[in-house]
Amino acid sequence: NDRQSIFITMKYDGLPVGDYETLVKPRVLAMLTETKLSYFDLLLINYPVAQNNPGLLHDPALLSDVQAWEYFITHVEVAWKHMARLRQDGLCKHIGVSNCYKRHLDEFLKYADDNSPIYANQLYIDIAHPETKFVKFMQSCGIHVFAYRPLAYLPQLAKFQLLEILSDVAKATPGCSSVQNFVLAWLRSRGI
């Protein structure tokens, strides 16, 4: 079966809160219908904030906003319970988070267990933002780390003449024909 040979991830924007049967589950069912799938391999909570936070996509600093944190703290338990139920109902095989940093994960980990483990966290990691300590922490908790836009920062490196240096390193590295290949190999070597 072709479906079993690909791993499909979908993001649930904001925390899945509110009534499970009338709000959360129908929203995921609509995503499945739209994608013509019967389940997602991985369903991520995308940004640990309210679903209707319009400025968040334009200003990720809002993740550390006091009101956003208070909203998160008061809703994290029910949000994770809803994710576990979506998994239990067969709408996804794994559940995880996206754009969550240590203090968010510390809270999610209070509610995750063997029946509802945090499978993955997808966040912004690249050669200039390696998040080394945080990656090790997640991996020690059994959380898979997925890099979001790992090549997007490369053009910025040219401003500091770092792209040329990185290009020389890539050329000297066996099996790496480009800076992009080098960065991806570096991420894989870290288990990302």
C-alpha positions, 0 to 999 in steps of 0.5 A: 500500500502506497500510504504506508510508505509515506509519513504525513504530518499535519499541524493543528494551529493553536491549542486544541481546546474546547469541547472535543466532540463539537470543536476539536475532533470535527476540525481534525476530521475536516483536515483529513477530508481536505487531504483525502486521508483516513489518518495522519502519521503525526499530528502536531500542535502548532504554536502553544497558544490560542487558535485565534492569535492573529499576530503570532505567525508574524511575531513569534516573540508572542510565544513568551508574552505573559498573556500567551503563557497564562493561556498556555498554562491554563489550557495545556492539560486539556489540550494534551488530553484532546491530542491523546484522544485524537490518537486513541480515536485513530485520527493520527498515529503519533502526536507532538508539538511544533514551535515549543521550547523547553518551558512549554515542553516541561508543561506538556511532559507533565501530561504525556505518558506511555499512552500519549507520549510526545513523539516529536517537536518541530522547531526552527533549527539550522546551522546558525541556530543549532539549539544543541542543549535543547536538542539533547534534552528532547532526545533524552526524553525520547522526543524526535526533533524535526528541523523547520526550515533548516536551509532558510538562513543560509542566504543570511550567512553570505552577509557575514562571509560565512557562506563561503567558509561553509562552502569550503567545509562542505566541499572538503566533506566526503559525500557533500556536494553543496552547502545544503547537503552539508547542513542536512548531513550535519542535522542527520548526524545529530539525530534530527 
